């Protein structure tokens, strides 16, 4: 049977690491099961900071991956700011900035719209057009951020008329980092104009949560926005149920910026250490990923936590899976910001499949809370609920002492990557007949 074809245009692709690569890497793994052959278009030399060679195993040998060189301005930024300058995904540190740093942030926000990958748009369009005229596909999918990738899909649709789905893993004009980039009114208008053009031009718009879908629909995508959440790959989680945590290890994986800093939790842990020597001896905190300096300063300000905090800069995905099994508690932090209602961290689904207790903190009206409750978790706590956090930590510590390491979550099978790929296939089939 001849398979239908979909061209997926993405900035993040192995050996890129981090959360941005997982969604479409895993989709391409399972799309052929449903009769769709994925073709990938991605930069040949992207300037991303996180690399994870272990993810290459999920790229099938017969997957066609098209790579095109990209020029990005980050090399100039390093020359200006020094060799130690790094990109921080989702982190904009405005404290104690030099004049040069403030200027570079302003340039980032106002010269590069929608983002610094915009210089890849024209060459990618020209390259893809030539390829597609010789090798037609049924549907094009673009995934952002970076949202400049959507501009490629929009122009290809204009030139070729190919059906096009724009996938939003995060918001565009509602992204909570944009206000920190000192945008001018003209720049704000430019972002919103481009976003509206993408929403109106796409045949379908795909996103990761229902609340984000509502925001996008209000932007101009009424009746064309669909939701397929992130999830977990069951093949990654062949768990050894005999493994028990050797310490009361509380682990968080991923980005941890000022908007997610659980300062009250650090205070609770500090007080419990001072009160209970056994708790103090057993406690270990692991924060793996991009950790903002404000968070580091916050937790290091508690004397009892000195020597109990481990902050590995980055772990490969296979190492993350090992970390889950070593942990007594997995810490889920949903942004303590005005836009938190739409946020549904991808790590949540892996936490479910890891079968470890979850300590979840965020705002009660968030979609993350809804999913947790649907899967049997009734312990979602707010950032300022000190008493609730203390009781929850004490309960989790007691379970750890009683060797109760495993937790089975209800209704998580629908979040398996293979099942989610089936949902994407339904969307692809519907898009063809529009």
C-alpha positions in Angstrom: 0.0 0.0 0.0 1.3 3.4 -1.0 1.8 5.6 2.0 0.7 9.2 2.1 3.5 11.7 2.7 3.9 14.6 5.2 6.7 17.1 5.2 7.5 18.2 8.8 9.5 21.4 9.1 11.2 21.7 12.5 14.1 23.6 14.0 14.6 21.0 16.7 15.8 17.5 15.6 18.3 15.1 17.0 21.0 15.6 18.1 19.1 18.5 19.5 18.1 17.9 23.1 15.4 19.4 25.4 11.7 19.3 25.2 11.3 21.0 21.8 12.5 17.9 19.9 10.4 15.2 21.6 6.9 15.9 20.1 7.7 15.4 16.4 10.5 13.0 16.9 8.1 10.6 18.5 5.3 11.4 16.0 7.6 10.4 13.1 8.4 7.2 14.9 4.8 6.1 14.9 3.2 7.8 11.8 4.3 5.0 9.4 2.3 2.6 11.6 -0.8 4.4 10.3 0.1 4.6 6.7 1.9 8.1 6.6 5.5 8.5 5.6 7.2 11.5 7.4 9.9 13.6 5.6 11.8 16.0 7.8 13.3 19.4 6.9 15.6 20.8 9.5 18.7 23.1 9.7 22.0 21.4 9.0 24.0 23.5 11.5 21.6 24.9 14.2 23.0 26.9 17.1 21.1 25.1 19.9 22.7 24.7 23.3 21.4 21.3 24.3 22.5 18.2 22.4 21.3 14.6 23.1 22.8 11.9 21.0 20.6 9.3 22.7 17.6 10.5 20.8 19.0 9.4 17.5 17.8 5.9 18.2 14.3 7.0 17.6 15.0 8.1 14.0 14.1 5.2 11.8 16.8 4.3 9.2 14.3 4.9 6.3 13.3 8.3 7.5 14.2 10.9 4.9 15.8 13.9 6.7 16.5 16.9 4.5 19.1 19.3 6.0 19.8 22.9 4.9 22.4 25.3 6.3 21.2 28.1 8.5 22.7 31.4 9.5 21.9 32.6 13.0 23.1 35.8 14.8 24.1 34.1 18.0 27.8 33.9 16.9 27.8 37.7 16.8 26.2 37.7 20.3 29.0 35.5 21.6 31.6 37.8 20.2 30.0 40.8 21.9 29.2 39.2 25.2 32.2 36.9 25.5 32.9 33.2 25.0 30.9 32.2 28.0 27.7 33.7 26.6 25.0 31.0 26.3 21.5 30.8 25.0 19.0 30.1 27.8 15.7 28.6 26.6 12.8 30.4 28.2 15.0 32.4 30.5 15.6 36.2 30.3 17.7 37.4 33.2 17.2 41.2 33.5 18.8 41.6 36.9 22.2 43.2 37.2 22.4 43.6 33.4 25.2 45.6 31.8 24.3 48.3 29.3 25.6 46.0 26.5 23.3 43.1 27.8 20.3 45.4 27.8 21.1 46.6 24.3 21.4 43.0 23.1 18.1 42.1 24.7 16.4 45.0 22.9 18.0 44.0 19.6 16.8 40.4 20.1 13.2 41.6 20.7 13.0 44.3 18.0 15.3 43.4 15.2 14.6 39.7 14.9 10.8 39.2 14.5 9.4 36.7 15.1 12.8 35.3 16.2 16.5 35.0 15.3 15.9 32.0 13.0 14.1 34.2 10.5 17.1 34.2 8.2 16.4 30.6 7.4 12.9 31.3 6.0 13.8 32.4 2.5 16.4 29.7 1.7 14.2 27.0 3.3 11.2 28.1 1.2 13.3 28.0 -2.0 14.8 24.7 -1.2 11.5 23.1 -0.2 9.7 24.4 -3.2 12.2 22.8 -5.6 12.0 19.5 -3.6 8.2 19.4 -3.5 7.8 20.1 -7.2 9.7 16.9 -7.8 8.5 15.0 -4.7 4.9 16.1 -3.8 3.6 15.5 -0.4 0.0 15.4 0.9 0.4 17.8 3.8 3.1 20.1 5.2 3.4 20.6 9.0 5.4 23.4 10.6 6.1 23.4 14.3 7.1 26.3 16.5 8.7 27.8 18.4 10.7 29.2 16.8 7.6 30.6 15.1 9.6 31.8 12.1 9.2 28.2 10.9 5.5 28.9 10.3 6.4 31.6 7.8 8.0 28.8 5.7 4.8 26.9 5.7 2.7 29.9 4.9 4.8 30.8 1.8 5.0 27.2 0.6 1.2 27.1 0.7 1.0 30.3 -1.2 3.3 29.0 -3.9 2.3 25.4 -4.2 -1.2 25.2 -2.7 -0.2 22.2 -0.5 -2.3 21.6 2.6 -0.6 23.0 5.6 -0.9 22.5 9.4 0.7 24.9 11.8 1.6 23.3 15.2 2.0 25.6 18.2 3.9 24.0 21.1 3.9 27.3 22.9 2.0 30.6 22.4 3.3 33.3 20.0 2.2 36.8 21.0 1.0 35.6 24.4 4.4 34.1 25.2 5.3 35.3 28.7 8.9 36.1 27.8 8.0 38.7 25.1 7.3 41.5 27.6 10.8 41.1 28.9 12.3 41.9 25.5 11.5 45.6 25.6 9.4 45.5 22.5 8.4 48.7 20.8 4.7 49.2 19.8 5.8 48.6 16.2 7.4 45.3 17.1 4.3 44.2 19.1 2.2 45.0 16.0 4.5 43.0 13.8 4.3 39.9 16.0 0.5 40.1 16.1 0.2 40.7 12.4 2.4 37.7 11.5 0.6 35.5 14.0 -2.8 36.5 12.4 -1.5 35.8 8.9 -0.4 32.3 10.0 -3.7 31.6 11.7 -5.7 32.7 8.7 -3.5 31.0 6.1 -3.1 27.5 7.7 -5.6 24.9 6.8 -5.5 23.6 10.3 -3.8 24.7 13.5 -2.6 22.2 16.0 -1.6 22.8 19.6 -0.9 21.1 22.9 -3.6 22.2 25.4 -7.3 23.2 25.2 -6.8 26.6 26.9 -4.0 27.5 24.4 -6.3 26.4 21.6 -8.9 28.9 22.8 -6.2 31.7 22.8 -5.2 30.8 19.3 -8.8 30.6 18.1 -9.4 34.1 19.3 -6.4 35.3 17.3 -8.1 34.3 14.1 -8.1 30.5 13.9 -11.8 30.0 14.8 -13.0 26.5 13.8 -9.6 25.3 12.6 -7.7 24.8 15.9 -7.2 21.1 17.1 -5.6 19.7 20.2 -3.1 16.8 20.5 -1.3 16.9 23.8 2.2 15.8 24.4 2.8 12.4 25.9 5.2 9.6 26.7 6.7 6.8 24.7 5.8 3.5 26.5 8.9 1.9 24.9 11.1 4.2 26.9 9.6 3.0 30.2 10.4 -0.6 30.8 10.6 -0.2 34.5 12.4 -2.4 37.1 9.8 -2.5 39.8 12.3 -3.9 42.3 14.3 -0.6 42.3 13.7 1.5 45.4 15.1 5.0 45.9 18.1 4.9 48.2 17.5 8.5 49.4 14.4 10.7 49.8 15.3 12.3 46.4 13.0 15.1 45.1 13.8 15.6 41.4 12.8 18.2 38.9 13.7 18.0 35.2 13.8 20.8 32.7 13.6 24.6 32.7 13.3 26.2 36.1 13.0 30.0 35.9 11.9 32.7 38.3 8.2 32.2 37.4 8.4 28.6 38.6 10.6 29.0 41.7 8.8 27.2 44.6 10.4 29.4 47.4 7.8 28.2 50.0 8.8 24.6 49.2 12.4 25.3 49.9 11.3 27.0 53.2 9.3 23.9 54.1 12.1 21.5 53.4 14.5 23.7 55.4 12.2 23.7 58.4 11.6 19.9 58.2 15.4 19.3 58.1 15.9 21.5 61.2 13.1 19.7 63.0 13.8 16.0 62.0 17.4 14.8 61.8 16.3 11.6 60.0 14.5 13.7 57.3 17.6 15.9 57.0 19.9 12.9 56.5 17.6 11.3 53.8 16.8 14.4 51.8 18.3 15.1 48.4 17.2 17.6 45.8 18.1 17.2 42.1 17.3 20.1 39.7 18.3 18.9 36.2 18.2 21.3 33.3 18.3 25.0 32.8 18.1 26.6 36.2 17.9 30.4 36.5 20.3 32.1 38.8 17.5 33.6 40.8 16.3 30.0 41.7 19.8 29.0 42.6 20.2 32.0 44.9 16.8 31.3 46.4 17.4 27.7 47.4 21.0 28.3 48.5 19.6 30.9 51.0 18.3 28.1 53.2 21.1 26.9 55.6 19.6 23.5 56.2 19.6 22.7 52.5 23.3 23.3 52.1 25.0 20.2 50.6 21.6 18.6 49.7 21.1 20.2 46.3 22.5 18.7 43.1 22.2 20.7 39.9 23.4 18.8 36.8 23.3 21.3 33.9 21.8 18.8 31.4 21.0 15.1 31.3 20.4 13.1 28.1 17.0 11.6 27.8 18.1 8.1 28.7 19.8 9.6 31.8 16.5 11.4 32.7 14.7 8.0 32.6 17.3 6.7 35.1 16.8 9.7 37.3 13.1 9.0 37.4 13.7 5.6 38.9 16.2 6.9 41.4 13.7 9.5 42.7 11.4 9.2 45.6 9.3 12.2 44.4 9.0 13.9 41.0 8.5 17.7 41.3 6.1 19.3 38.8 6.1 23.1 38.7 3.6 24.9 36.6 4.3 28.6 36.0 3.1 30.9 38.7 2.2 33.5 36.1 -0.9 35.0 34.5 -0.8 32.6 31.5 -0.4 29.4 33.5 -3.9 28.1 32.7 -2.7 26.8 29.3 0.5 25.2 30.4 0.7 21.4 30.4 4.4 20.4 30.9 5.5 17.6 28.7 7.4 16.0 31.6 4.0 15.4 33.4 3.2 12.5 31.1 6.7 10.9 31.6 6.2 11.4 35.3 3.0 9.3 35.0 4.7 6.5 33.2 7.6 6.6 35.6 5.2 5.6 38.3 6.7 7.7 41.0 4.8 10.0 43.4 4.3 13.5 42.1 4.6 16.8 44.1 2.6 19.2 41.9 2.6 23.0 42.5 0.9 25.7 40.4 -2.4 27.5 40.0 -5.6 25.6 40.6 -7.3 26.7 37.4 -4.5 25.3 35.2 -5.0 22.5 32.6 -2.2 20.6 34.4 -4.4 20.3 37.4 -7.3 19.1 35.3 -5.1 16.3 33.8 -3.7 15.3 37.2 -7.2 15.0 38.6 -8.4 12.9 35.7 -5.5 10.6 36.2 -6.2 10.2 39.9 -4.0 12.8 41.5 -5.8 15.0 44.0 -2.8 16.8 45.6 -2.3 19.9 43.4 -1.0 22.7 45.7 -0.5 26.4 45.2 2.8 28.2 45.6 1.8 29.9 48.8 0.1 26.9 50.5 2.8 26.3 53.1 0.7 24.1 55.4 -0.5 22.0 52.4 3.1 21.6 51.1 4.3 20.6 54.5 1.6 17.9 55.0 2.2 16.6 51.4 6.0 16.3 51.9 5.5 14.6 55.2 3.1 12.1 53.6 5.5 11.4 50.8 8.4 10.9 53.2 6.4 8.4 55.2 5.6 6.5 51.9 9.3 6.5 51.1 10.2 5.1 54.6 7.6 2.4 54.0 9.2 1.5 50.7 6.0 2.6 48.8 7.8 3.7 45.7 5.4 2.8 42.8 2.3 4.7 42.0 -0.1 3.6 39.2 -2.0 6.4 37.4 -5.4 6.0 35.9 -6.3 6.7 32.3 -2.8 7.5 31.1 -2.9 5.1 28.0 -4.4 7.9 25.9 -1.2 9.9 26.4 1.0 7.2 24.9 2.9 8.6 21.9 1.7 5.8 19.6 -2.0 6.7 20.4 -1.3 10.4 20.0 0.2 9.7 16.5 -3.1 8.2 15.6 -4.9 11.4 16.6 -2.5 13.3 14.3 -3.2 10.9 11.5 -6.9 11.6 11.8 -6.1 15.3 11.5 -3.9 14.7 8.5 -6.7 12.7 6.8 -9.3 15.4 7.5 -6.9 18.1 6.2 -6.5 16.4 2.8 -10.3 16.5 2.1 -10.7 20.2 3.1 
